[in-house]
Amino acid sequence: MGLSGLGIFHTIIGIIAIFAALISFIRFGKIDLNQVSGKTYFYTTVITALTALGLSKHGGFNPGHIFSIFIFLLVVAAFWLSAKKKGVNKFRYIENILLSLSFFLSLIPTVNETFTRVPIGHPLAAAPTDPIIAKTLGILLIGFIAGSVYQFIKERKLIRQKNV
C-alpha cells in the first residue's frame, strides 16, 4: 500500500478516532467530550490532523493539509466550548455541530484513501473522482445532516428540561 511509518501511525490513530466517535454517537447521540469515547476522539483526532501535515502523496502542501488544519481547528474550538462554557446551554449546539462536522470532514479523505487503495491490487476506485467515492460521500453527507438534526432536537429537549 506504500505507507510510510508516519502514514501507518496516522492511519492507526485515525481508525481509533473513527471508532471512538462511533461509540460516542451510539452511546450518547453525540461526541461527548465529557466521556472517555469523546476524549479519545478529541485527542486522536488532534494527533491525526497534525500527523496528516507530514504526509503528502503528491508532494508539497495540498487540499488534504487544508482539511487537516480545518478539522484541527474544529475540534479545538469544540474542546474550548466544552471546557469554558460548561453545563446544559446553547453552546452545546455549537459544540455538537463542530464535532460532528469534524467527524464528517475526516471521513472525506478516509473514504478517498481507502477506496483508492483497498483491496490491494484491485482498489474499489481508480481515482478520487470515481463515482463510488462521490456516492459514498453523498450517503455520509445525508447521515451527517440527519445526525445533526437529531442532535439539535435532543439538545433542545435538554435545555427545555433545564429551564422547567
Backbone as CSV, one residue per row, in Angstrom:
resi,resn,N_x,N_y,N_z,CA_x,CA_y,CA_z,C_x,C_y,C_z
1,MET,0.823,-1.198,0.000,0.000,0.000,0.000,0.862,1.255,0.000
2,GLY,2.164,1.108,0.200,3.057,2.241,0.077,2.954,3.261,1.193
3,LEU,2.674,2.837,2.410,2.570,3.781,3.530,3.906,3.899,4.240
4,SER,4.257,5.115,4.587,5.456,5.365,5.384,5.159,5.025,6.841
5,GLY,6.176,5.080,7.667,5.964,4.869,9.104,4.976,5.870,9.671
6,LEU,5.139,7.128,9.266,4.195,8.160,9.718,2.796,7.872,9.179
7,GLY,2.718,7.405,7.945,1.426,7.073,7.345,0.721,5.946,8.085
8,ILE,1.483,4.941,8.492,0.912,3.824,9.257,0.415,4.318,10.612
9,PHE,1.241,5.102,11.310,0.843,5.662,12.608,-0.410,6.519,12.446
10,HIS,-0.414,7.408,11.458,-1.555,8.288,11.175,-2.821,7.459,10.938
11,THR,-2.702,6.397,10.164,-3.857,5.549,9.846,-4.392,4.859,11.088
12,ILE,-3.517,4.306,11.897,-3.951,3.600,13.115,-4.651,4.570,14.072
13,ILE,-4.056,5.729,14.302,-4.653,6.717,15.206,-5.981,7.207,14.631
14,GLY,-6.035,7.401,13.311,-7.271,7.836,12.663,-8.392,6.820,12.807
15,ILE,-8.056,5.539,12.698,-9.061,4.481,12.873,-9.580,4.494,14.301
16,ILE,-8.695,4.680,15.268,-9.120,4.766,16.670,-10.076,5.948,16.844
17,ALA,-9.763,7.081,16.220,-10.640,8.266,16.308,-12.022,7.973,15.749
18,ILE,-12.070,7.303,14.609,-13.362,6.976,13.992,-14.173,6.062,14.903
19,PHE,-13.545,5.031,15.441,-14.263,4.123,16.339,-14.714,4.830,17.614
20,ALA,-13.886,5.701,18.155,-14.269,6.449,19.365,-15.487,7.325,19.080
21,ALA,-15.503,7.983,17.917,-16.657,8.820,17.547,-17.906,7.967,17.393
22,LEU,-17.779,6.832,16.720,-18.947,5.961,16.528,-19.490,5.456,17.856
23,ILE,-18.600,5.079,18.751,-19.031,4.630,20.086,-19.762,5.761,20.804
24,SER,-19.228,6.961,20.731,-19.858,8.103,21.389,-21.218,8.412,20.768
25,PHE,-21.302,8.380,19.424,-22.586,8.616,18.757,-23.620,7.586,19.198
26,ILE,-23.212,6.323,19.251,-24.141,5.246,19.624,-24.569,5.372,21.079
27,ARG,-23.639,5.615,21.977,-23.958,5.653,23.414,-24.640,6.937,23.854
28,PHE,-24.239,8.077,23.260,-24.711,9.364,23.776,-25.441,10.221,22.739
29,GLY,-25.498,9.756,21.493,-26.149,10.526,20.446,-25.318,11.695,19.953
30,LYS,-24.093,11.791,20.407,-23.181,12.869,20.024,-21.778,12.496,20.480
31,ILE,-20.802,13.260,20.026,-19.450,13.097,20.550,-19.405,13.930,21.824
32,ASP,-19.388,13.248,22.943,-19.448,13.908,24.247,-18.044,13.975,24.838
33,LEU,-17.495,15.177,24.889,-16.124,15.354,25.367,-15.975,15.121,26.866
34,ASN,-17.069,14.893,27.554,-17.006,14.576,28.980,-16.937,13.075,29.230
35,GLN,-16.987,12.302,28.161,-16.934,10.845,28.262,-15.612,10.343,27.684
36,VAL,-15.203,9.140,28.067,-13.938,8.575,27.590,-13.917,8.497,26.065
37,SER,-15.012,8.077,25.462,-15.038,7.965,23.997,-14.872,9.333,23.345
38,GLY,-15.477,10.351,23.892,-15.342,11.707,23.355,-13.938,12.254,23.539
39,LYS,-13.360,12.006,24.709,-11.982,12.445,24.949,-11.018,11.715,24.017
40,THR,-11.258,10.417,23.829,-10.432,9.640,22.906,-10.546,10.203,21.495
41,TYR,-11.774,10.530,21.083,-11.969,11.122,19.757,-11.183,12.429,19.647
42,PHE,-11.306,13.277,20.654,-10.619,14.567,20.600,-9.108,14.383,20.434
43,TYR,-8.494,13.629,21.333,-7.034,13.509,21.318,-6.533,12.786,20.065
44,THR,-7.212,11.725,19.662,-6.752,11.006,18.474,-6.999,11.824,17.201
45,THR,-8.036,12.632,17.177,-8.279,13.487,16.015,-7.225,14.585,15.932
46,VAL,-6.855,15.154,17.065,-5.779,16.155,17.072,-4.490,15.532,16.532
47,ILE,-4.143,14.358,17.011,-2.926,13.687,16.550,-3.028,13.357,15.057
48,THR,-4.179,12.860,14.636,-4.365,12.512,13.226,-4.253,13.753,12.338
49,ALA,-4.875,14.840,12.752,-4.816,16.079,11.957,-3.381,16.602,11.872
50,LEU,-2.670,16.551,12.973,-1.293,17.059,12.969,-0.344,16.158,12.180
51,THR,-0.512,14.838,12.309,0.369,13.939,11.551,0.073,14.008,10.055
52,ALA,-1.163,14.343,9.685,-1.505,14.478,8.257,-0.681,15.575,7.592
53,LEU,-0.266,16.546,8.376,0.531,17.642,7.807,1.906,17.167,7.340
54,GLY,2.350,16.018,7.847,3.630,15.454,7.433,3.510,14.460,6.292
55,LEU,2.307,14.274,5.784,2.066,13.311,4.708,1.709,14.039,3.420
56,SER,2.172,13.511,2.317,1.798,14.072,1.016,2.093,13.059,-0.073
57,LYS,1.044,12.542,-0.680,1.178,11.571,-1.764,1.758,12.237,-3.014
58,HIS,1.446,13.515,-3.197,1.838,14.221,-4.414,2.914,15.282,-4.175
59,GLY,3.424,15.360,-2.970,4.465,16.332,-2.652,3.910,17.715,-2.380
60,GLY,4.412,18.347,-1.338,4.020,19.709,-1.030,2.663,19.833,-0.345
61,PHE,2.324,21.076,-0.061,1.071,21.413,0.605,-0.086,21.164,-0.365
62,ASN,-1.163,20.490,0.109,-2.263,20.140,-0.773,-3.606,20.276,-0.051
63,PRO,-4.722,20.035,-0.739,-6.046,20.171,-0.110,-6.220,19.306,1.145
64,GLY,-5.561,18.159,1.186,-5.639,17.312,2.386,-5.088,18.009,3.613
65,HIS,-4.049,18.798,3.419,-3.478,19.558,4.535,-4.455,20.625,5.011
66,ILE,-5.164,21.252,4.093,-6.178,22.248,4.471,-7.280,21.579,5.285
67,PHE,-7.729,20.396,4.841,-8.726,19.633,5.611,-8.222,19.388,7.024
68,SER,-6.966,18.953,7.127,-6.393,18.637,8.442,-6.377,19.850,9.360
69,ILE,-5.963,20.982,8.843,-5.929,22.204,9.649,-7.338,22.588,10.089
70,PHE,-8.294,22.508,9.155,-9.675,22.866,9.468,-10.252,21.923,10.519
71,ILE,-10.022,20.625,10.379,-10.504,19.643,11.360,-9.871,19.922,12.722
72,PHE,-8.588,20.197,12.740,-7.895,20.541,13.986,-8.565,21.737,14.655
73,LEU,-8.823,22.791,13.887,-9.466,23.992,14.443,-10.874,23.699,14.958
74,LEU,-11.616,22.849,14.255,-12.972,22.493,14.698,-12.952,21.791,16.055
75,VAL,-12.079,20.783,16.209,-12.077,20.040,17.472,-11.516,20.873,18.617
76,VAL,-10.548,21.728,18.336,-10.010,22.597,19.390,-11.069,23.607,19.833
77,ALA,-11.807,24.179,18.896,-12.885,25.109,19.248,-13.962,24.392,20.069
78,ALA,-14.314,23.167,19.679,-15.308,22.404,20.437,-14.804,22.097,21.846
79,PHE,-13.536,21.739,21.946,-12.941,21.467,23.257,-12.991,22.719,24.130
80,TRP,-12.654,23.862,23.543,-12.694,25.119,24.284,-14.113,25.402,24.782
81,LEU,-15.107,25.229,23.928,-16.503,25.441,24.345,-16.881,24.488,25.471
82,SER,-16.449,23.236,25.344,-16.770,22.242,26.370,-16.136,22.614,27.711
83,ALA,-14.911,23.105,27.663,-14.184,23.430,28.896,-14.620,24.760,29.507
84,LYS,-14.882,25.764,28.680,-15.159,27.120,29.176,-16.640,27.434,29.344
85,LYS,-17.486,26.738,28.640,-18.925,27.012,28.667,-19.658,25.771,29.153
86,LYS,-19.424,25.426,30.398,-19.954,24.198,30.996,-21.475,24.213,31.113
87,GLY,-22.023,23.011,31.294,-23.444,22.867,31.580,-24.298,22.709,30.335
88,VAL,-25.577,22.541,30.592,-26.552,22.413,29.516,-26.948,23.820,29.098
89,ASN,-26.476,24.229,27.943,-26.792,25.566,27.449,-26.654,25.608,25.935
90,LYS,-26.879,26.753,25.379,-26.898,26.894,23.922,-25.538,26.657,23.267
91,PHE,-24.457,26.710,24.020,-23.145,26.448,23.454,-22.986,24.975,23.058
92,ARG,-23.811,24.096,23.643,-23.749,22.679,23.268,-24.141,22.483,21.809
93,TYR,-25.058,23.310,21.282,-25.408,23.222,19.861,-24.160,23.407,19.002
94,ILE,-23.410,24.432,19.312,-22.215,24.752,18.532,-21.166,23.657,18.707
95,GLU,-20.972,23.232,19.947,-20.012,22.164,20.219,-20.370,20.906,19.426
96,ASN,-21.660,20.528,19.443,-22.098,19.328,18.730,-21.847,19.435,17.236
97,ILE,-22.186,20.576,16.653,-22.018,20.733,15.201,-20.535,20.761,14.829
98,LEU,-19.707,21.373,15.649,-18.269,21.402,15.367,-17.678,19.988,15.379
99,LEU,-18.046,19.207,16.379,-17.521,17.843,16.483,-18.071,16.948,15.376
100,SER,-19.354,17.072,15.091,-19.942,16.259,14.020,-19.354,16.637,12.665
101,LEU,-19.161,17.930,12.434,-18.562,18.373,11.180,-17.119,17.881,11.069
102,SER,-16.390,17.910,12.178,-15.012,17.405,12.138,-14.998,15.922,11.778
103,PHE,-15.956,15.179,12.310,-16.048,13.748,12.011,-16.383,13.537,10.535
104,PHE,-17.385,14.255,10.035,-17.764,14.127,8.631,-16.588,14.490,7.715
105,LEU,-15.931,15.598,7.996,-14.803,16.018,7.161,-13.649,15.014,7.217
106,SER,-13.477,14.369,8.361,-12.442,13.338,8.488,-12.733,12.142,7.577
107,LEU,-14.015,11.897,7.349,-14.383,10.755,6.515,-14.114,10.983,5.032
108,ILE,-14.011,12.234,4.605,-13.772,12.513,3.184,-12.417,11.957,2.737
109,PRO,-11.310,12.345,3.368,-10.042,11.732,2.941,-9.959,10.248,3.304
110,THR,-10.653,9.832,4.364,-10.649,8.417,4.748,-11.261,7.572,3.643
111,VAL,-12.423,7.983,3.152,-13.079,7.243,2.066,-12.212,7.278,0.816
112,ASN,-11.710,8.447,0.490,-10.871,8.591,-0.705,-9.653,7.673,-0.636
113,GLU,-8.917,7.745,0.451,-7.696,6.932,0.577,-8.010,5.441,0.630
114,THR,-9.059,5.074,1.356,-9.410,3.658,1.472,-9.860,3.094,0.133
115,PHE,-10.763,3.795,-0.525,-11.314,3.277,-1.782,-10.287,3.233,-2.911
116,THR,-9.269,4.084,-2.865,-8.256,4.057,-3.919,-7.080,3.131,-3.573
117,ARG,-7.141,2.470,-2.410,-6.056,1.561,-2.002,-6.518,0.135,-1.729
118,VAL,-7.804,-0.053,-1.408,-8.295,-1.347,-0.937,-9.377,-1.857,-1.882
119,PRO,-9.416,-3.140,-2.175,-8.420,-4.159,-1.837,-7.121,-3.950,-2.628
120,ILE,-6.050,-4.383,-2.028,-4.729,-4.202,-2.631,-4.708,-4.902,-3.993
121,GLY,-4.243,-4.172,-4.980,-4.162,-4.716,-6.320,-5.374,-4.423,-7.188
122,HIS,-6.545,-4.313,-6.579,-7.790,-4.016,-7.307,-8.656,-3.085,-6.472
123,PRO,-8.206,-1.849,-6.264,-8.975,-0.941,-5.398,-10.384,-0.684,-5.932
124,LEU,-11.274,-0.342,-5.013,-12.668,-0.057,-5.357,-12.794,1.122,-6.309
125,ALA,-11.893,2.093,-6.187,-11.938,3.298,-7.021,-10.585,3.502,-7.687
126,ALA,-10.623,3.969,-8.941,-9.392,4.213,-9.678,-8.770,5.559,-9.313
127,ALA,-9.628,6.510,-8.917,-9.162,7.870,-8.620,-10.168,8.547,-7.692
128,PRO,-9.783,9.662,-7.080,-10.711,10.383,-6.195,-12.001,10.837,-6.889
129,THR,-11.982,10.907,-8.207,-13.171,11.339,-8.947,-14.113,10.183,-9.288
130,ASP,-13.789,8.980,-8.867,-14.607,7.808,-9.164,-16.010,7.966,-8.568
131,PRO,-17.047,7.579,-9.306,-18.433,7.725,-8.814,-18.718,7.017,-7.487
132,ILE,-18.054,5.902,-7.207,-18.317,5.205,-5.939,-17.917,6.076,-4.749
133,ILE,-16.880,6.880,-4.908,-16.466,7.786,-3.833,-17.508,8.877,-3.653
134,ALA,-17.963,9.456,-4.747,-18.982,10.512,-4.667,-20.273,9.985,-4.053
135,LYS,-20.696,8.797,-4.446,-21.933,8.211,-3.893,-21.785,7.937,-2.398
136,THR,-20.642,7.390,-2.016,-20.404,7.100,-0.595,-20.399,8.389,0.226
137,LEU,-19.731,9.416,-0.271,-19.703,10.696,0.447,-21.079,11.337,0.495
138,GLY,-21.880,11.141,-0.544,-23.262,11.639,-0.534,-24.082,10.978,0.557
139,ILE,-23.932,9.675,0.712,-24.635,8.949,1.777,-24.165,9.445,3.148
140,LEU,-22.862,9.637,3.288,-22.320,10.142,4.560,-22.809,11.560,4.842
141,LEU,-22.955,12.386,3.810,-23.487,13.738,3.987,-24.924,13.689,4.494
142,ILE,-25.726,12.801,3.940,-27.107,12.636,4.414,-27.103,12.207,5.885
143,GLY,-26.208,11.279,6.227,-26.080,10.850,7.629,-25.656,11.984,8.539
144,PHE,-24.731,12.809,8.066,-24.284,13.969,8.843,-25.444,14.932,9.093
145,ILE,-26.204,15.229,8.062,-27.344,16.149,8.199,-28.389,15.564,9.147
146,ALA,-28.740,14.296,8.952,-29.730,13.650,9.822,-29.245,13.616,11.266
147,GLY,-27.970,13.279,11.462,-27.404,13.239,12.810,-27.382,14.612,13.457
148,SER,-27.091,15.627,12.686,-27.064,16.997,13.219,-28.466,17.442,13.645
149,VAL,-29.467,17.101,12.846,-30.861,17.428,13.207,-31.231,16.692,14.493
150,TYR,-30.873,15.412,14.573,-31.153,14.626,15.774,-30.489,15.252,17.000
151,GLN,-29.228,15.640,16.868,-28.517,16.244,17.988,-29.159,17.567,18.401
152,PHE,-29.571,18.352,17.440,-30.230,19.634,17.717,-31.508,19.403,18.531
153,ILE,-32.327,18.463,18.088,-33.590,18.162,18.786,-33.308,17.650,20.196
154,LYS,-32.354,16.743,20.314,-32.009,16.185,21.633,-31.483,17.274,22.571
155,GLU,-30.633,18.148,22.065,-30.066,19.226,22.887,-31.157,20.212,23.296
156,ARG,-32.063,20.512,22.382,-33.163,21.424,22.687,-34.027,20.869,23.820
157,LYS,-34.275,19.562,23.807,-35.041,18.928,24.889,-34.311,19.073,26.222
158,LEU,-32.980,18.895,26.219,-32.206,19.031,27.455,-32.277,20.462,27.999
159,ILE,-32.169,21.431,27.101,-32.223,22.835,27.520,-33.611,23.169,28.066
160,ARG,-34.660,22.672,27.421,-36.029,22.917,27.910,-36.251,22.283,29.272
161,GLN,-35.737,21.056,29.467,-35.870,20.383,30.759,-35.155,21.166,31.850
162,LYS,-34.014,21.738,31.518,-33.255,22.506,32.494,-34.014,23.778,32.898
163,ASN,-34.706,24.372,31.947,-35.435,25.630,32.215,-36.794,25.416,32.853
164,VAL,-37.236,24.178,33.004,-38.555,23.915,33.618,-38.475,23.942,35.114
